[in-house]
Structures are given as structure tokens and as C-alpha cells.
């Protein structure tokens, strides 16, 4: 389509003016995008920080109140082992007197030997040396 000159009453802006307007428009869009990106980053950081603090606080309160799941599990295993050890300890003592074998692993024999000899069930105190 051929380009016709503008009608007599219309004023067409100079080419330099259009370029300036386009640059101003681009700068405004870029600024809005940067503001939006900054807001999204702050929201993500704030949310992740809040979730981390909530989880950390929950674990801290649970441990501070004395409800450590790892220690509870260890206590249950220890109680089960001592209950099983006392019943198998009697049968192993009877079978060793007759010269038979219990068929249990060597670690069970060590635990039973310690229990039969009256050794305490508490671990030895831990000592460290720092210079």
C-alpha cells in the first residue's frame, strides 16, 4: 500500500521523538519487570525462611521437652534385646552345660556373657582430651 502524506490538519511526530518514546516505554516496562521479580524473590525467600523456622522450632521444642525419637527407639530396642536375652540366656546356659550350641551369633554370646557376669548395662563414660 502506498504511503500518503498526512492530511493537512494532522501533525506527524519527528522520527527522533518516536524513538525516545519507545525507549521510555521500554525502560518503564523493564522497571516494572524488575520490581515484580524483586517482589517474587522476596516472597519465595520469606516463605522458605518461615517454613524452615517452623520445622526447626518444632524439632527444637520436641527435643527440649525430652521427647527424642532416636532415644525412644534405642530404649525400645534395648528393652526388647534384654527381654529376649534373658529368656535365651537361660536356655543357652542350660545348653552350654550339656555341651550344646545355642546357634546364636557371637555378639549375642558376648551380651549374654556380660549379663551373666553381672556387668552393668550402662555404657562406659566418654572422656575426651583437648589441648
C-alpha positions in Angstrom: 0.0 0.0 0.0 1.4 3.4 -0.9 2.1 5.8 1.8 0.2 9.0 1.5 1.2 12.2 3.2 -0.8 13.0 6.3 -3.8 15.2 5.9 -3.3 18.9 6.3 -4.6 19.1 9.9 -2.6 16.2 11.4 0.9 16.6 12.7 3.2 13.6 12.5 5.9 13.5 15.2 9.5 13.5 14.1 11.3 10.1 13.9 13.6 11.0 16.8 10.6 11.7 19.1 9.1 8.2 18.3 12.4 6.6 19.3 12.6 8.5 22.5 9.0 7.5 23.4 9.8 3.8 22.6 12.9 3.9 24.8 10.9 5.5 27.7 8.3 2.8 27.2 10.9 0.0 27.2 12.6 1.5 30.3 9.2 1.6 32.1 8.4 -2.0 31.3 11.9 -3.1 32.4 11.5 -1.3 35.7 8.1 -2.9 36.3 9.6 -6.3 35.5 12.4 -5.7 37.9 10.0 -4.7 40.6 7.9 -7.8 40.0 10.9 -10.1 40.0 12.2 -8.5 43.3 8.7 -9.0 44.9 8.6 -12.6 43.8 12.1 -13.2 45.1 11.2 -11.7 48.5 8.1 -13.8 48.7 9.9 -17.0 47.9 12.7 -16.2 50.4 10.3 -15.2 53.1 8.1 -18.3 52.6 11.1 -20.7 52.6 12.6 -19.0 55.7 9.2 -19.2 57.6 8.9 -22.9 56.7 12.4 -23.7 57.8 12.0 -21.8 61.1 8.7 -23.6 61.8 10.3 -27.0 61.2 13.4 -26.1 63.2 11.3 -24.8 66.1 9.1 -27.9 66.1 12.2 -30.2 66.3 13.8 -28.0 68.9 10.7 -27.9 71.2 10.3 -31.7 70.8 14.0 -32.3 71.8 14.0 -29.7 74.6 10.9 -31.3 76.1 12.7 -34.7 76.3 10.8 -36.5 73.5 13.8 -37.5 71.3 12.5 -40.2 68.8 16.0 -41.6 68.4 16.5 -42.2 72.1 13.0 -43.7 72.4 13.8 -46.1 69.6 17.1 -47.1 71.2 15.4 -47.7 74.5 12.7 -49.9 72.9 15.4 -51.9 71.1 17.5 -52.2 74.3 14.4 -53.4 76.3 13.5 -55.9 73.6 17.0 -57.2 73.5 17.3 -57.5 77.2 13.9 -59.3 77.4 15.0 -61.7 74.6 18.4 -62.0 76.1 17.1 -63.0 79.5 14.9 -65.8 78.1 17.6 -67.1 75.6 20.3 -66.6 78.3 18.6 -69.2 80.5 18.3 -71.7 77.6 21.9 -71.0 76.4 23.2 -71.6 79.9 21.4 -74.9 80.0 22.7 -75.9 76.6 26.3 -75.0 77.3 26.2 -77.1 80.5 25.2 -80.1 78.3 27.8 -79.2 75.7 25.3 -78.0 73.1 25.4 -74.8 71.0 22.8 -72.2 71.0 23.1 -71.3 67.3 23.1 -67.6 68.0 25.6 -65.1 66.7 28.8 -64.2 68.6 27.5 -60.8 69.5 24.6 -62.4 71.4 27.0 -64.6 73.3 29.0 -61.5 74.3 25.9 -59.7 75.5 24.8 -62.8 77.4 28.2 -63.3 79.0 28.2 -59.7 80.1 24.7 -60.1 81.6 25.6 -63.4 83.3 28.7 -61.9 84.9 26.8 -59.1 86.4 28.3 -56.3 84.2 26.3 -53.1 84.2 24.2 -52.3 81.2 25.2 -48.7 81.1 27.9 -47.6 78.7 31.3 -46.5 79.9 31.7 -42.8 80.4 33.1 -40.9 77.4 36.3 -38.9 78.0 37.9 -36.5 75.6 41.2 -34.8 75.6 41.7 -31.4 74.1 44.9 -29.4 74.2 
